[in-house]
Amino acid sequence: MKKIFLMSVAAMALMAGAASAADLKFKPGEDKRFNWASFEEFKAAHGDVKGQTLTIFGPWRGEDETLVKSMLAYFEDATGATVNYSSSENYEQQIVIDTQAGSPPNIAVLPQPGLLADLASKGFLVDLGGDAAKWMTENYAAGDSWVKLGSYKGKDGADHFYAFPYKADLKSLVWYSPDNFEDAGYEVPKTMEELKALTEKIAADGHKPWCIGLGSGGATGWPATDWVEDMMLRTQKPEVYDQWVTNQIPFNDPAVVGAIDEFGWFARNDAYVDGGAKAVASTDFRDSPKGMFSSPPKCYLHRQASFIPSFFPEGTKLGQDADFFYLPPYASKPDLGNPVLGAGTLVAITKDSPVARAFIAWLQTPIAHEVWMAQSGFLTPFKKVNPDAYSNEPSKKMGEILTNATTFRFDGSDLMPGKIGAGAFWTGMVDYAGGKSAEDVGGEIQKAWDALK
């Protein structure tokens, strides 16, 4: 049996070494896109942690590790503290082992709210306090949503704000080719009613509106879960979404069945999908958007998260060959506002210290966001950052979708037990794409959930 050796976070931090404050990516005061005043104000207020060491354990490796260290270098420069950042391929297991062993890092960064909630319930996270929660409510778009995302029950059974969301991912996007739209005379829809009307118009013109693929090897079916989650947020109040992901309402509740059928409106109509409805489950999600770029186009629309351009044909230029728009809400449901589905990372204190507290305060400065925004792979709902700091127009546009959101909810399948969110939900969506009713599929997923209780 193969043994996996997990080195302690403290040992990895020593090996990883510190971020280099001597090599700041952007010289303070020079790039006018940045809020340097926030940097100087923070610097003046937090010199009391000079000489202290901050250990951070997170999920970022490779290029992302280089990017986070470029941000951490400014924290080091402002405080005189030393930051030791480390990661591991087995970081989820590692943080559990080290917290249980009493040797955690000062800061743990995780993209799994469920894991953080579990750590909080066992007393392994430090309450960030009401002031941090108030700050987020006031400064993040849809601030209450982000506070909720970082709040869990502690060992005392009461809710506390434990995790500071930092660096978001965006899922509520529809991709298209501007050239194809211009040639056909189509316009970007602003409401779900308009999106459905556009779908019908494209089909009436003799074209296929959508490219949809659920294939993903052992994870086949997951792209449909994002569709359903987005449709839940556009047909139900966010509280109902929360009840769904925690199974306070069953998977075959009419609200959930209705959201599944909203996905089916697009995916189960032969006239609306490239290859017909039967091709949805078998088409690999990585291949599915390529139909937008064929000549003539095999489809005009593709709903997928912000990462999908990685699978566009080589040389595709965002903003020119491909663009996106926000998956719109129903005009007939104005009380639901502009909901956004996404994911991201959360920052928690696992070993309290003055420098750990200073780091949470650092994340409340625009500069801590703008330095990463100006490079790549970073989105934020922080309303006080300069949108012009984003490295390109697509990122700026995605950032604006986040700051215009009235509700944010984390990927629902990731909040569910693994056997549901990464199991029964996936297979159920494949069954639904194959013709089973939403009621039957919802009932089968609920049976799987009941079996866990």
DRENDO-1510 file (C-alpha; in Angstrom, 1 decimal, always signed):
<recs>
REC; n; res; u; v; w
REC; 1; MET; +0.0; +0.0; +0.0 .
REC; 2; LYS; +1.4; +3.4; -1.0 .
REC; 3; LYS; +2.1; +5.7; +1.9 .
REC; 4; ILE; +1.7; +9.5; +1.5 .
REC; 5; PHE; +4.1; +11.4; +3.6 .
REC; 6; LEU; +2.7; +14.7; +4.8 .
REC; 7; MET; +5.2; +17.2; +6.1 .
REC; 8; SER; +4.0; +19.6; +8.7 .
REC; 9; VAL; +3.0; +23.1; +7.6 .
REC; 10; ALA; +5.7; +24.6; +9.8 .
REC; 11; ALA; +8.4; +22.5; +8.1 .
REC; 12; MET; +7.1; +23.3; +4.6 .
REC; 13; ALA; +7.0; +27.0; +5.5 .
REC; 14; LEU; +10.7; +26.9; +6.4 .
REC; 15; MET; +11.5; +25.2; +3.1 .
REC; 16; ALA; +9.3; +27.5; +1.1 .
REC; 17; GLY; +11.0; +30.6; +2.4 .
REC; 18; ALA; +9.8; +34.2; +2.5 .
REC; 19; ALA; +8.2; +36.4; -0.1 .
REC; 20; SER; +10.7; +38.9; -1.2 .
REC; 21; ALA; +9.9; +42.5; -0.1 .
REC; 22; ALA; +13.0; +43.7; -1.9 .
REC; 23; ASP; +11.5; +43.0; -5.3 .
REC; 24; LEU; +8.2; +44.8; -5.5 .
REC; 25; LYS; +6.4; +44.2; -8.8 .
REC; 26; PHE; +5.2; +47.8; -9.0 .
REC; 27; LYS; +7.2; +50.6; -7.4 .
REC; 28; PRO; +5.0; +52.3; -4.7 .
REC; 29; GLY; +3.7; +55.7; -5.8 .
REC; 30; GLU; +4.4; +55.3; -9.5 .
REC; 31; ASP; +1.5; +53.4; -11.1 .
REC; 32; LYS; -1.5; +55.7; -10.8 .
REC; 33; ARG; -4.0; +52.8; -11.1 .
REC; 34; PHE; -3.2; +51.8; -7.6 .
REC; 35; ASN; -4.4; +53.2; -4.3 .
REC; 36; TRP; -1.0; +53.9; -2.8 .
REC; 37; ALA; -2.6; +56.0; -0.1 .
REC; 38; SER; -4.1; +52.8; +1.4 .
REC; 39; PHE; -0.6; +51.3; +1.3 .
REC; 40; GLU; +1.0; +54.2; +3.1 .
REC; 41; GLU; -1.8; +54.4; +5.7 .
REC; 42; PHE; -1.5; +50.7; +6.4 .
REC; 43; LYS; +2.3; +51.0; +6.7 .
REC; 44; ALA; +1.9; +53.8; +9.3 .
REC; 45; ALA; -0.6; +51.8; +11.3 .
REC; 46; HIS; +1.1; +48.4; +11.4 .
REC; 47; GLY; +4.8; +48.9; +12.1 .
REC; 48; ASP; +4.3; +47.2; +15.5 .
REC; 49; VAL; +4.6; +43.8; +13.9 .
REC; 50; LYS; +8.1; +44.4; +12.5 .
REC; 51; GLY; +10.4; +41.4; +12.9 .
REC; 52; GLN; +7.5; +39.0; +13.4 .
REC; 53; THR; +7.0; +36.0; +11.2 .
REC; 54; LEU; +3.7; +35.1; +9.5 .
REC; 55; THR; +3.2; +31.5; +8.2 .
REC; 56; ILE; +0.6; +31.1; +5.5 .
REC; 57; PHE; -0.6; +27.8; +4.1 .
REC; 58; GLY; -2.7; +27.9; +0.9 .
REC; 59; PRO; -3.7; +26.2; -2.3 .
REC; 60; TRP; -1.7; +28.3; -4.7 .
REC; 61; ARG; +1.2; +26.6; -6.5 .
REC; 62; GLY; +3.1; +27.2; -9.7 .
REC; 63; GLU; +2.2; +30.5; -11.4 .
REC; 64; ASP; -0.4; +31.3; -8.7 .
REC; 65; GLU; +2.3; +31.0; -6.0 .
REC; 66; THR; +4.4; +33.5; -7.8 .
REC; 67; LEU; +1.4; +35.8; -8.0 .
REC; 68; VAL; +0.4; +35.6; -4.3 .
REC; 69; LYS; +4.0; +36.1; -3.3 .
REC; 70; SER; +4.1; +39.3; -5.4 .
REC; 71; MET; +1.2; +40.6; -3.3 .
REC; 72; LEU; +2.7; +39.3; +0.0 .
REC; 73; ALA; +5.9; +41.2; -0.7 .
REC; 74; TYR; +4.0; +44.5; -0.2 .
REC; 75; PHE; +2.7; +43.3; +3.2 .
REC; 76; GLU; +6.3; +42.6; +4.2 .
REC; 77; ASP; +7.4; +46.0; +2.9 .
REC; 78; ALA; +4.6; +47.7; +4.8 .
REC; 79; THR; +5.1; +45.9; +8.1 .
REC; 80; GLY; +8.7; +44.7; +8.3 .
REC; 81; ALA; +7.3; +41.3; +9.0 .
REC; 82; THR; +8.6; +38.1; +7.3 .
REC; 83; VAL; +6.0; +36.0; +5.4 .
REC; 84; ASN; +6.6; +32.3; +4.9 .
REC; 85; TYR; +4.1; +30.9; +2.3 .
REC; 86; SER; +3.8; +27.2; +1.6 .
REC; 87; SER; +1.5; +24.8; -0.2 .
REC; 88; SER; +1.0; +21.1; -0.9 .
REC; 89; GLU; -0.8; +18.9; -3.3 .
REC; 90; ASN; -2.5; +17.4; -0.3 .
REC; 91; TYR; -3.3; +20.7; +1.3 .
REC; 92; GLU; -6.8; +19.7; +2.4 .
REC; 93; GLN; -5.4; +16.7; +4.3 .
REC; 94; GLN; -2.4; +18.7; +5.6 .
REC; 95; ILE; -4.4; +21.5; +7.2 .
REC; 96; VAL; -6.6; +18.9; +9.1 .
REC; 97; ILE; -3.5; +17.0; +10.3 .
REC; 98; ASP; -1.7; +20.1; +11.5 .
REC; 99; THR; -4.6; +21.7; +13.3 .
REC; 100; GLN; -5.4; +18.5; +15.1 .
REC; 101; ALA; -1.7; +18.1; +16.0 .
REC; 102; GLY; -1.6; +21.7; +17.4 .
REC; 103; SER; +0.9; +22.9; +14.9 .
REC; 104; PRO; -1.1; +25.0; +12.4 .
REC; 105; PRO; +0.1; +28.0; +10.4 .
REC; 106; ASN; -1.0; +31.4; +11.4 .
REC; 107; ILE; -3.1; +31.7; +8.3 .
REC; 108; ALA; -4.9; +29.0; +6.3 .
REC; 109; VAL; -6.3; +29.8; +2.8 .
REC; 110; LEU; -8.8; +27.3; +1.5 .
REC; 111; PRO; -11.3; +27.1; -1.3 .
REC; 112; GLN; -13.6; +24.8; +0.6 .
REC; 113; PRO; -16.2; +26.4; +2.9 .
REC; 114; GLY; -17.3; +23.0; +4.1 .
REC; 115; LEU; -13.8; +22.1; +5.3 .
REC; 116; LEU; -13.6; +25.5; +7.0 .
REC; 117; ALA; -16.9; +24.9; +8.7 .
REC; 118; ASP; -15.7; +21.6; +10.0 .
REC; 119; LEU; -12.5; +23.2; +11.3 .
REC; 120; ALA; -14.5; +25.9; +13.0 .
REC; 121; SER; -16.8; +23.4; +14.7 .
REC; 122; LYS; -13.8; +21.7; +16.3 .
REC; 123; GLY; -12.4; +25.0; +17.6 .
REC; 124; PHE; -9.5; +25.2; +15.1 .
REC; 125; LEU; -10.4; +28.7; +13.7 .
REC; 126; VAL; -10.1; +32.1; +15.3 .
REC; 127; ASP; -13.1; +34.4; +15.3 .
REC; 128; LEU; -12.3; +37.4; +13.1 .
REC; 129; GLY; -14.8; +39.5; +15.0 .
REC; 130; GLY; -17.8; +41.7; +14.3 .
REC; 131; ASP; -15.7; +44.6; +13.0 .
REC; 132; ALA; -14.3; +42.5; +10.2 .
REC; 133; ALA; -17.8; +41.2; +9.3 .
REC; 134; LYS; -19.2; +44.8; +9.4 .
REC; 135; TRP; -16.3; +45.9; +7.1 .
REC; 136; MET; -17.2; +43.2; +4.6 .
REC; 137; THR; -20.9; +44.0; +4.7 .
REC; 138; GLU; -20.1; +47.7; +3.8 .
REC; 139; ASN; -17.2; +47.2; +1.4 .
REC; 140; TYR; -17.9; +44.1; -0.7 .
REC; 141; ALA; -20.7; +44.1; -3.2 .
REC; 142; ALA; -23.4; +41.8; -1.9 .
REC; 143; GLY; -21.5; +42.1; +1.3 .
REC; 144; ASP; -24.0; +40.1; +3.4 .
REC; 145; SER; -23.5; +37.2; +1.0 .
REC; 146; TRP; -19.8; +37.2; +1.6 .
REC; 147; VAL; -20.1; +37.4; +5.4 .
REC; 148; LYS; -22.5; +34.5; +5.3 .
REC; 149; LEU; -19.9; +32.5; +3.2 .
REC; 150; GLY; -17.3; +33.0; +5.9 .
REC; 151; SER; -19.5; +32.4; +8.9 .
REC; 152; TYR; -19.8; +29.1; +10.6 .
REC; 153; LYS; -20.8; +27.5; +13.9 .
REC; 154; GLY; -17.9; +27.4; +16.4 .
REC; 155; LYS; -17.2; +24.8; +19.1 .
REC; 156; ASP; -19.7; +26.8; +21.2 .
REC; 157; GLY; -22.5; +26.2; +18.7 .
REC; 158; ALA; -22.8; +29.9; +17.9 .
REC; 159; ASP; -22.2; +31.5; +14.5 .
REC; 160; HIS; -19.0; +33.5; +14.1 .
REC; 161; PHE; -17.2; +35.2; +11.2 .
REC; 162; TYR; -14.2; +33.0; +10.7 .
REC; 163; ALA; -13.0; +33.3; +7.1 .
REC; 164; PHE; -12.3; +36.4; +5.0 .
REC; 165; PRO; -13.2; +35.8; +1.3 .
REC; 166; TYR; -10.3; +36.9; -0.9 .
REC; 167; LYS; -9.9; +36.2; -4.6 .
REC; 168; ALA; -13.2; +35.2; -6.3 .
REC; 169; ASP; -14.1; +33.0; -9.3 .
REC; 170; LEU; -17.1; +33.7; -11.5 .
REC; 171; LYS; -19.4; +31.2; -13.0 .
REC; 172; SER; -22.5; +33.1; -14.2 .
REC; 173; LEU; -21.3; +33.8; -17.7 .
REC; 174; VAL; -22.5; +33.1; -21.3 .
REC; 175; TRP; -19.8; +33.1; -24.0 .
REC; 176; TYR; -20.3; +34.1; -27.7 .
REC; 177; SER; -18.6; +35.3; -30.8 .
REC; 178; PRO; -19.1; +39.0; -31.5 .
REC; 179; ASP; -18.5; +38.4; -35.2 .
REC; 180; ASN; -21.2; +35.7; -35.3 .
REC; 181; PHE; -23.6; +38.0; -33.5 .
REC; 182; GLU; -22.9; +40.9; -35.8 .
REC; 183; ASP; -23.2; +38.7; -39.0 .
REC; 184; ALA; -26.6; +37.4; -37.8 .
REC; 185; GLY; -27.8; +40.7; -36.4 .
REC; 186; TYR; -28.2; +39.3; -32.8 .
REC; 187; GLU; -27.9; +41.5; -29.7 .
REC; 188; VAL; -26.7; +40.6; -26.2 .
REC; 189; PRO; -29.7; +39.9; -24.0 .
REC; 190; LYS; -30.2; +41.8; -20.8 .
REC; 191; THR; -32.9; +39.6; -19.2 .
REC; 192; MET; -33.6; +35.9; -19.1 .
REC; 193; GLU; -36.7; +36.5; -21.1 .
REC; 194; GLU; -34.6; +38.1; -23.8 .
REC; 195; LEU; -32.1; +35.2; -23.7 .
REC; 196; LYS; -34.9; +32.7; -24.2 .
REC; 197; ALA; -36.3; +34.8; -27.1 .
REC; 198; LEU; -32.8; +34.9; -28.6 .
REC; 199; THR; -32.6; +31.1; -28.3 .
REC; 200; GLU; -35.9; +30.8; -30.1 .
REC; 201; LYS; -34.8; +33.3; -32.8 .
REC; 202; ILE; -31.5; +31.5; -33.5 .
REC; 203; ALA; -33.3; +28.2; -33.9 .
REC; 204; ALA; -36.0; +29.8; -36.1 .
REC; 205; ASP; -33.2; +31.0; -38.3 .
REC; 206; GLY; -32.1; +27.5; -38.9 .
REC; 207; HIS; -29.1; +27.5; -36.5 .
REC; 208; LYS; -28.3; +25.8; -33.2 .
REC; 209; PRO; -28.3; +28.3; -30.4 .
REC; 210; TRP; -26.3; +26.4; -27.7 .
REC; 211; CYS; -23.2; +24.2; -27.3 .
REC; 212; ILE; -23.5; +22.2; -24.1 .
REC; 213; GLY; -21.3; +19.3; -23.0 .
REC; 214; LEU; -21.4; +17.4; -19.7 .
REC; 215; GLY; -18.5; +15.0; -20.4 .
REC; 216; SER; -15.6; +15.1; -18.0 .
REC; 217; GLY; -14.3; +11.6; -17.4 .
REC; 218; GLY; -15.1; +10.4; -13.9 .
REC; 219; ALA; -16.7; +13.8; -13.2 .
REC; 220; THR; -19.2; +13.7; -16.1 .
REC; 221; GLY; -22.3; +15.7; -15.3 .
REC; 222; TRP; -20.7; +18.5; -13.3 .
REC; 223; PRO; -21.3; +21.3; -15.9 .
REC; 224; ALA; -25.0; +20.8; -15.5 .
REC; 225; THR; -24.8; +21.3; -11.7 .
REC; 226; ASP; -23.6; +24.9; -12.4 .
REC; 227; TRP; -26.6; +25.4; -14.7 .
REC; 228; VAL; -29.0; +24.3; -12.1 .
REC; 229; GLU; -27.4; +26.4; -9.4 .
REC; 230; ASP; -27.6; +29.5; -11.6 .
REC; 231; MET; -31.2; +28.7; -12.3 .
REC; 232; MET; -32.0; +28.3; -8.6 .
REC; 233; LEU; -30.6; +31.8; -8.0 .
REC; 234; ARG; -32.7; +33.2; -10.8 .
REC; 235; THR; -36.0; +31.5; -9.8 .
REC; 236; GLN; -35.8; +31.4; -6.0 .
REC; 237; LYS; -34.7; +33.6; -3.1 .
REC; 238; PRO; -31.1; +33.0; -1.9 .
REC; 239; GLU; -32.5; +31.6; +1.3 .
REC; 240; VAL; -34.1; +28.8; -0.6 .
REC; 241; TYR; -30.7; +28.1; -2.3 .
REC; 242; ASP; -29.2; +27.9; +1.2 .
REC; 243; GLN; -31.9; +25.5; +2.3 .
REC; 244; TRP; -31.3; +23.3; -0.8 .
REC; 245; VAL; -27.5; +23.0; -0.4 .
REC; 246; THR; -27.9; +22.0; +3.2 .
REC; 247; ASN; -30.9; +19.7; +2.5 .
REC; 248; GLN; -33.3; +21.6; +4.6 .
REC; 249; ILE; -35.5; +21.2; +1.6 .
REC; 250; PRO; -35.3; +17.9; -0.3 .
REC; 251; PHE; -33.8; +17.6; -3.8 .
REC; 252; ASN; -37.2; +16.8; -5.2 .
REC; 253; ASP; -38.8; +20.0; -3.8 .
REC; 254; PRO; -40.7; +21.9; -6.4 .
REC; 255; ALA; -38.2; +24.7; -6.3 .
REC; 256; VAL; -35.3; +22.4; -7.2 .
REC; 257; VAL; -37.3; +20.5; -9.8 .
REC; 258; GLY; -38.2; +23.8; -11.4 .
REC; 259; ALA; -34.6; +24.9; -11.6 .
REC; 260; ILE; -33.6; +21.5; -13.1 .
REC; 261; ASP; -36.3; +22.0; -15.7 .
REC; 262; GLU; -35.1; +25.5; -16.4 .
REC; 263; PHE; -31.8; +23.9; -17.5 .
REC; 264; GLY; -33.8; +21.4; -19.5 .
REC; 265; TRP; -35.5; +24.2; -21.4 .
REC; 266; PHE; -32.1; +24.9; -23.0 .
REC; 267; ALA; -30.5; +21.4; -23.0 .
REC; 268; ARG; -33.3; +19.0; -23.8 .
REC; 269; ASN; -34.6; +20.6; -27.0 .
REC; 270; ASP; -33.0; +19.1; -30.2 .
REC; 271; ALA; -33.5; +22.4; -32.0 .
REC; 272; TYR; -31.5; +24.3; -29.3 .
REC; 273; VAL; -28.3; +22.2; -28.9 .
REC; 274; ASP; -25.5; +21.4; -31.3 .
REC; 275; GLY; -25.7; +17.7; -32.0 .
REC; 276; GLY; -29.2; +17.4; -30.5 .
REC; 277; ALA; -30.2; +16.8; -26.9 .
REC; 278; LYS; -28.8; +13.3; -26.8 .
REC; 279; ALA; -25.3; +14.7; -27.5 .
REC; 280; VAL; -25.3; +16.8; -24.3 .
REC; 281; ALA; -24.2; +14.1; -21.9 .
REC; 282; SER; -21.6; +12.5; -24.2 .
REC; 283; THR; -19.9; +15.7; -25.4 .
REC; 284; ASP; -16.8; +16.6; -23.5 .
REC; 285; PHE; -17.2; +20.0; -21.8 .
REC; 286; ARG; -13.7; +21.0; -23.0 .
REC; 287; ASP; -14.7; +20.4; -26.6 .
REC; 288; SER; -18.2; +21.8; -26.5 .
REC; 289; PRO; -17.4; +25.6; -26.9 .
REC; 290; LYS; -15.4; +25.0; -30.1 .
REC; 291; GLY; -18.5; +24.9; -32.2 .
REC; 292; MET; -18.8; +28.7; -31.8 .
REC; 293; PHE; -15.6; +29.1; -33.7 .
REC; 294; SER; -16.2; +26.8; -36.7 .
REC; 295; SER; -17.3; +28.3; -40.1 .
REC; 296; PRO; -20.2; +28.3; -40.3 .
REC; 297; PRO; -20.7; +28.3; -36.5 .
REC; 298; LYS; -22.3; +25.1; -35.0 .
REC; 299; CYS; -23.7; +27.2; -32.2 .
REC; 300; TYR; -23.8; +30.8; -30.9 .
REC; 301; LEU; -23.9; +30.5; -27.1 .
REC; 302; HIS; -22.0; +28.6; -24.4 .
REC; 303; ARG; -22.6; +29.0; -20.6 .
REC; 304; GLN; -19.5; +28.3; -18.6 .
REC; 305; ALA; -17.3; +29.8; -15.9 .
REC; 306; SER; -14.4; +32.2; -16.4 .
REC; 307; PHE; -11.8; +29.5; -17.0 .
REC; 308; ILE; -13.3; +28.2; -20.3 .
REC; 309; PRO; -11.1; +30.3; -22.6 .
REC; 310; SER; -8.3; +27.9; -21.8 .
REC; 311; PHE; -10.2; +25.4; -24.1 .
REC; 312; PHE; -10.9; +27.9; -26.9 .
REC; 313; PRO; -9.0; +27.3; -30.2 .
REC; 314; GLU; -5.4; +28.5; -30.0 .
REC; 315; GLY; -5.0; +32.2; -30.9 .
REC; 316; THR; -8.6; +33.1; -29.8 .
REC; 317; LYS; -8.5; +36.7; -28.6 .
REC; 318; LEU; -10.9; +37.6; -25.8 .
REC; 319; GLY; -12.9; +40.7; -26.5 .
REC; 320; GLN; -12.5; +40.2; -30.3 .
REC; 321; ASP; -13.0; +36.6; -31.3 .
REC; 322; ALA; -14.8; +35.7; -28.2 .
REC; 323; ASP; -16.7; +37.6; -25.5 .
REC; 324; PHE; -19.1; +37.0; -22.7 .
REC; 325; PHE; -22.1; +38.5; -20.9 .
REC; 326; TYR; -23.6; +38.0; -17.5 .
REC; 327; LEU; -26.2; +35.2; -17.4 .
REC; 328; PRO; -29.2; +37.6; -16.9 .
REC; 329; PRO; -32.0; +37.4; -14.3 .
REC; 330; TYR; -35.7; +37.3; -15.1 .
REC; 331; ALA; -37.3; +40.7; -15.6 .
REC; 332; SER; -40.4; +39.1; -14.1 .
REC; 333; LYS; -38.6; +38.5; -10.8 .
REC; 334; PRO; -37.1; +41.9; -9.9 .
REC; 335; ASP; -37.0; +41.0; -6.2 .
REC; 336; LEU; -34.2; +38.5; -6.9 .
REC; 337; GLY; -31.8; +41.3; -8.2 .
REC; 338; ASN; -28.6; +40.3; -9.9 .
REC; 339; PRO; -27.4; +37.0; -8.4 .
REC; 340; VAL; -24.0; +35.7; -9.2 .
REC; 341; LEU; -22.7; +32.1; -8.8 .
REC; 342; GLY; -19.1; +31.6; -8.2 .
REC; 343; ALA; -16.3; +30.2; -6.0 .
REC; 344; GLY; -13.1; +31.4; -4.5 .
REC; 345; THR; -10.7; +31.2; -1.6 .
REC; 346; LEU; -11.2; +32.1; +2.1 .
REC; 347; VAL; -8.6; +33.3; +4.5 .
REC; 348; ALA; -8.8; +32.1; +8.1 .
REC; 349; ILE; -6.6; +32.5; +11.2 .
REC; 350; THR; -5.6; +29.1; +12.6 .
REC; 351; LYS; -3.0; +30.4; +15.0 .
REC; 352; ASP; -3.6; +33.8; +16.4 .
REC; 353; SER; -0.9; +36.5; +16.7 .
REC; 354; PRO; -0.6; +40.2; +16.1 .
REC; 355; VAL; +0.9; +39.7; +12.7 .
REC; 356; ALA; -2.0; +37.4; +11.7 .
REC; 357; ARG; -4.5; +40.1; +12.7 .
REC; 358; ALA; -2.5; +42.6; +10.7 .
REC; 359; PHE; -2.7; +40.4; +7.7 .
REC; 360; ILE; -6.6; +40.4; +7.9 .
REC; 361; ALA; -6.4; +44.2; +8.1 .
REC; 362; TRP; -4.1; +44.1; +5.1 .
REC; 363; LEU; -6.8; +42.3; +3.0 .
REC; 364; GLN; -9.1; +45.3; +3.7 .
REC; 365; THR; -6.8; +47.6; +1.7 .
REC; 366; PRO; -7.4; +48.2; -2.0 .
REC; 367; ILE; -3.7; +47.7; -2.7 .
REC; 368; ALA; -3.8; +44.1; -1.5 .
REC; 369; HIS; -6.3; +43.4; -4.3 .
REC; 370; GLU; -5.0; +45.8; -7.0 .
REC; 371; VAL; -1.4; +44.4; -7.1 .
REC; 372; TRP; -2.8; +40.9; -8.0 .
REC; 373; MET; -5.6; +42.4; -10.2 .
REC; 374; ALA; -2.9; +44.1; -12.3 .
REC; 375; GLN; -1.3; +40.7; -13.2 .
REC; 376; SER; -3.7; +37.8; -13.9 .
REC; 377; GLY; -6.2; +35.4; -12.5 .
REC; 378; PHE; -7.7; +37.7; -9.8 .
REC; 379; LEU; -11.2; +39.0; -9.3 .
REC; 380; THR; -12.7; +40.9; -6.4 .
REC; 381; PRO; -16.0; +42.2; -5.2 .
REC; 382; PHE; -14.3; +45.0; -3.2 .
REC; 383; LYS; -16.1; +48.1; -4.3 .
REC; 384; LYS; -13.2; +50.5; -3.4 .
REC; 385; VAL; -10.6; +49.1; -5.8 .
REC; 386; ASN; -9.9; +50.8; -9.1 .
REC; 387; PRO; -11.4; +48.7; -11.9 .
REC; 388; ASP; -8.8; +50.1; -14.2 .
REC; 389; ALA; -6.1; +48.2; -12.2 .
REC; 390; TYR; -7.3; +45.0; -14.0 .
REC; 391; SER; -4.7; +43.7; -16.4 .
REC; 392; ASN; -7.2; +43.5; -19.3 .
REC; 393; GLU; -10.7; +44.4; -20.4 .
REC; 394; PRO; -12.3; +40.9; -19.9 .
REC; 395; SER; -11.0; +40.8; -16.3 .
REC; 396; LYS; -12.3; +44.3; -15.7 .
REC; 397; LYS; -15.7; +43.3; -17.1 .
REC; 398; MET; -15.9; +40.2; -14.9 .
REC; 399; GLY; -14.9; +42.4; -11.9 .
REC; 400; GLU; -17.8; +44.7; -12.7 .
REC; 401; ILE; -20.2; +41.8; -12.8 .
REC; 402; LEU; -19.1; +40.9; -9.2 .
REC; 403; THR; -19.4; +44.5; -8.0 .
REC; 404; ASN; -22.9; +44.8; -9.6 .
REC; 405; ALA; -24.1; +41.7; -7.9 .
REC; 406; THR; -26.8; +41.9; -5.3 .
REC; 407; THR; -26.4; +38.3; -4.2 .
REC; 408; PHE; -23.4; +36.0; -4.3 .
REC; 409; ARG; -23.5; +32.3; -3.7 .
REC; 410; PHE; -20.8; +29.7; -3.7 .
REC; 411; ASP; -20.9; +26.7; -6.0 .
REC; 412; GLY; -23.7; +24.6; -4.5 .
REC; 413; SER; -22.4; +21.2; -5.3 .
REC; 414; ASP; -19.1; +22.1; -3.5 .
REC; 415; LEU; -21.2; +22.9; -0.4 .
REC; 416; MET; -23.0; +19.5; -0.4 .
REC; 417; PRO; -21.6; +16.2; +1.0 .
REC; 418; GLY; -19.0; +14.8; -1.4 .
REC; 419; LYS; -21.2; +11.8; -2.3 .
REC; 420; ILE; -24.0; +14.1; -3.3 .
REC; 421; GLY; -22.3; +17.2; -4.8 .
REC; 422; ALA; -19.5; +15.2; -6.5 .
REC; 423; GLY; -21.5; +12.0; -7.0 .
REC; 424; ALA; -25.3; +11.6; -7.1 .
REC; 425; PHE; -25.9; +15.2; -8.4 .
REC; 426; TRP; -23.5; +14.6; -11.3 .
REC; 427; THR; -25.0; +11.3; -12.3 .
REC; 428; GLY; -28.5; +12.6; -11.8 .
REC; 429; MET; -27.8; +15.4; -14.3 .
REC; 430; VAL; -26.6; +12.8; -16.8 .
REC; 431; ASP; -29.8; +10.9; -16.3 .
REC; 432; TYR; -31.8; +14.0; -16.7 .
REC; 433; ALA; -30.0; +15.0; -19.9 .
REC; 434; GLY; -30.8; +11.4; -21.1 .
REC; 435; GLY; -34.5; +11.9; -20.7 .
REC; 436; LYS; -35.4; +11.1; -17.0 .
REC; 437; SER; -37.8; +13.6; -15.4 .
REC; 438; ALA; -36.6; +16.2; -13.0 .
REC; 439; GLU; -38.9; +14.8; -10.4 .
REC; 440; ASP; -37.4; +11.3; -10.7 .
REC; 441; VAL; -33.9; +12.6; -10.8 .
REC; 442; GLY; -34.5; +14.8; -7.8 .
REC; 443; GLY; -36.0; +11.9; -5.9 .
REC; 444; GLU; -33.1; +9.6; -6.6 .
REC; 445; ILE; -30.6; +12.2; -5.4 .
REC; 446; GLN; -32.6; +12.7; -2.3 .
REC; 447; LYS; -32.6; +9.0; -1.6 .
REC; 448; ALA; -28.8; +9.1; -1.8 .
REC; 449; TRP; -28.7; +12.0; +0.6 .
REC; 450; ASP; -31.1; +10.3; +3.0 .
REC; 451; ALA; -28.7; +7.3; +3.0 .
REC; 452; LEU; -26.0; +9.5; +4.5 .
REC; 453; LYS; -28.1; +10.5; +7.5 .
</recs>
